[in-house]
């Protein structure tokens, strides 16, 4: 019982640090630094979900971390297109396997939109596209009453808007 409680606390601590890393990512104007911090946050979320025995979420977040890092490294050539298509297929497959009705389209849109933005848009346009992903996540969190995720994504969206305005001022 005590071990279970300690693992639960550890999982939430790791997830909380992951949120802070994600918020840090959205504050950074550089696209490379954004990807690095965002991927680090996703790794911690994957660890949190795996500690909670949420395997689908854990594997999805681990895939998200890999996608985010690869998107910054594969800037040209067929490898970039194959990687983007592979991640779109992966996230589509995960959606199909975990389908819970039309509400499942919200996270599916969010991860696929983010994938395409990371691979194909420059830093400023990528961040604008991520606003649509944030709205989808916020809507999903509201529907499921996932209030900590709702607050975390709302703050991330606000930080992203602030960074976009700074990028536009340049």
N, C-alpha and C positions, 0 to 999 in steps of 0.2 A: 504494500500500500504506500509506504513512504517513498520507495523507489519510483512508483508510478507518479506520485505527486511531484517529486524532484524532476523527473523527465518532462512532465507537463510544464513546470516552471521554466526549465531549460528551453523547451520548445518556444514558449512565448517570449522569452528573453532574446533568443536568436531571431525570431520573427520581428520583434521590435527594433533590433539593430538593423535588420534588413530594410525596414521602413525608413529608418534614418539615412541609410546609404542611398536609397532611392530618392529621397528628398534632396540629398546632396547632389545627386546626378542632375536633377532638374534645375538646380541653381547654377550649374556650370555652363558657361556659354560655348565651350569647345565640344564639338561632336565626339571626338575621341575620348575625352575625359568623361563625357556623359555616358558613353557605352561602357567604359571600364567600371564606373561606379554603379550603373544600373545592373550590369551583369553580376557584380559582387552582391548586390542586394538580392537578386534572383537566386543566387547560390544559397544564401542564408534562408530564404523562403523555402527553397527545396528541402533544406535540412530540417526546417521547422515542420513541414508537412510530413516528411519521412519519420520524424520522431513521433508525430501524432498518428502514424499508420495510415495517412492519407496518400496512398501510393500514386493515384492518378494525378493529383495536384502536385505531388513531389516531382514526378517525372516530367510533368508539364513545365514546372518552374526550372528544372534542370535543363530542359530543352530550350526554354526561353533564355537562360543564361548563355548557352552555347550559341544560339541564334544571334544574340546581341553582340557577342565578341566576334563571331565570324563576319557579321555585316560590316564591321569596320576594317576587317583585314582583306576581304574579297571585294575590291573596288571595281575591277574590270574583268572581262572575259567570261567564258562559258561557265566557269566554276561558280561565279557569282549567281548566275541565272539558275543553275542546277541547285545550289544551296537554297536560294529563295523558294524555288518550286518545291523542294523537299520539305522545307519547314511549313509551307502552306499545306502540303499534303498531310504532313504529320498532324498539324493542328486540326485539319478537317477530319482526319481519322479519329482523333481523340474526341472531337465533338460528336461524331456519329456513334462512337462506343459509349459515350456517357450522356446521350440525348435525354433531356428531361422536358421536352416540348419546346415551343418557340422561344422561351427564355434562354435556351442554350445558344441561340443565335447571337446574343449580346457578347459573351466572352469570345465566341468564335470570330465575330467581326473584329473585336478588339485585338486579338492576337494576330489575325491575318493582316489587318490594316497596319499594325505596328511592324510586322515583318516586312511588308512591302515598303513602308516608309523608311525603315532602317537600311534596307538594301538599295533603294532607288532614289531617295530624295536627299538634297543637300541639308545641312544642319538646320537652317531656319525653316525650310519647307517641311522637313521631317518633324520638327517640333509642332508645327501647325497641324499636321496630320495626326499627331499623337493626341491632340485635343479631342478629336472624334473618338479615339480609343478610350480616353479618359471618361468621356460622357457615357460610352457603352458600359464601362466598368462601374461607374457611379450608378447607372440605372440598374444594372445587375445586382449590385450591393443593396440598393434600396428595395428591390423586389424580394430578395432573400433576407432582408433585415440584418445584413452583415455590417453592423454599425462601425466597428473598428476599421474594416476595409473601406467603408464609405468615407469616413473621416480621412483616412490615409490618402485615398485617391483624390479627394476634394482638395486637400492641401497640396498634393503633387501637381494637380491641375493649376492651382493658383501660382505655385512656384514656376511652372512652365510658362504661364502667361506673363509673369514678370520677366523671365529670361527672354522670351520672344520680344517683348517691348524693348528690352535693352539691345537685342540684336538688330531690331528695326531702327534704333536710334543711331547706330553706327554709320 
